[in-house]
Amino acid sequence: MNENESLRMIRVLEELRDGQKLQLERQQEALQVQREQFALVQKQFERTERIQDRAEKLQAKSADIVGIARKILLVIVPVVIALIVYVSWLIFRR
């Protein structure tokens, strides 16, 4: 090998090294972006969980309210019917 070929080989090796450094830097940047995206997804998941928990609590309260309304309705409907019958009897008695 002569000196020109040695210098050329050194330049090629230096270019390879520089390219590898650049690639490593870009990979680090890509990893940082992925970490940020993962953190964002994790926050969104936690927020979604909180919203889901709130929705479940609201549904449970709604079920309780519907249950109470049904019980009240079972009491009120017969009373209303009895009052209608009584008022009708008062009106038609004469």
C-alpha positions in Angstrom: 0.0 0.0 0.0 1.3 3.4 -0.8 0.8 6.6 1.2 -2.2 7.9 -0.9 -4.1 4.7 -0.4 -3.4 4.8 3.4 -4.6 8.4 3.6 -7.7 7.5 1.5 -8.4 4.5 3.8 -8.0 6.7 6.9 -10.5 9.3 5.4 -13.0 6.5 4.7 -12.7 5.2 8.2 -13.1 8.7 9.6 -16.2 9.2 7.5 -17.6 5.9 8.7 -16.9 7.0 12.3 -18.5 10.3 11.8 -21.5 8.6 10.2 -21.8 6.3 13.1 -21.7 9.2 15.5 -24.4 11.0 13.6 -26.5 7.9 13.5 -26.1 7.4 17.3 -27.1 11.0 17.9 -30.2 10.6 15.7 -31.1 7.4 17.6 -30.8 9.2 20.9 -33.1 11.9 19.6 -35.6 9.3 18.4 -35.5 7.5 21.7 -36.1 10.8 23.5 -39.1 11.5 21.2 -40.4 8.0 22.0 -40.0 8.5 25.7 -42.0 11.8 25.5 -44.7 10.1 23.4 -44.9 7.2 25.9 -45.2 9.7 28.8 -48.0 11.4 27.0 -49.8 8.1 26.3 -49.4 7.2 29.9 -50.9 10.5 31.1 -53.8 10.0 28.7 -54.4 6.5 30.0 -54.4 7.7 33.6 -56.8 10.5 32.6 -59.0 7.9 30.8 -59.0 5.7 33.9 -60.1 8.6 36.1 -62.9 9.5 33.7 -64.0 5.8 33.6 -64.0 5.7 37.4 -66.2 8.8 37.5 -68.5 7.4 34.9 -68.9 4.2 36.9 -69.7 6.1 40.0 -72.3 8.2 38.2 -73.9 5.1 36.8 -74.1 3.6 40.3 -75.7 6.7 41.6 -78.2 6.7 38.7 -79.0 3.1 39.4 -79.7 4.0 43.0 -81.9 6.9 42.0 -83.9 4.7 39.5 -84.3 2.1 42.2 -85.7 4.7 44.7 -87.9 6.1 42.0 -89.4 2.7 41.3 -90.1 2.1 45.0 -91.8 5.5 45.3 -93.8 4.9 42.2 -95.1 1.6 43.6 -96.4 3.7 46.6 -97.7 6.8 44.7 -99.6 5.1 41.9 -102.0 3.2 44.2 -102.6 6.3 46.2 -103.3 8.4 43.1 -105.7 5.7 41.8 -107.4 5.6 45.1 -107.8 9.4 45.1 -109.2 9.4 41.6 -111.7 6.7 42.5 -112.7 8.7 45.6 -113.1 12.0 43.7 -115.1 10.2 41.0 -117.3 8.7 43.7 -117.8 12.2 45.2 -118.7 13.7 41.8 -121.1 10.9 40.7 -122.7 10.3 44.0 -125.3 13.0 43.5 
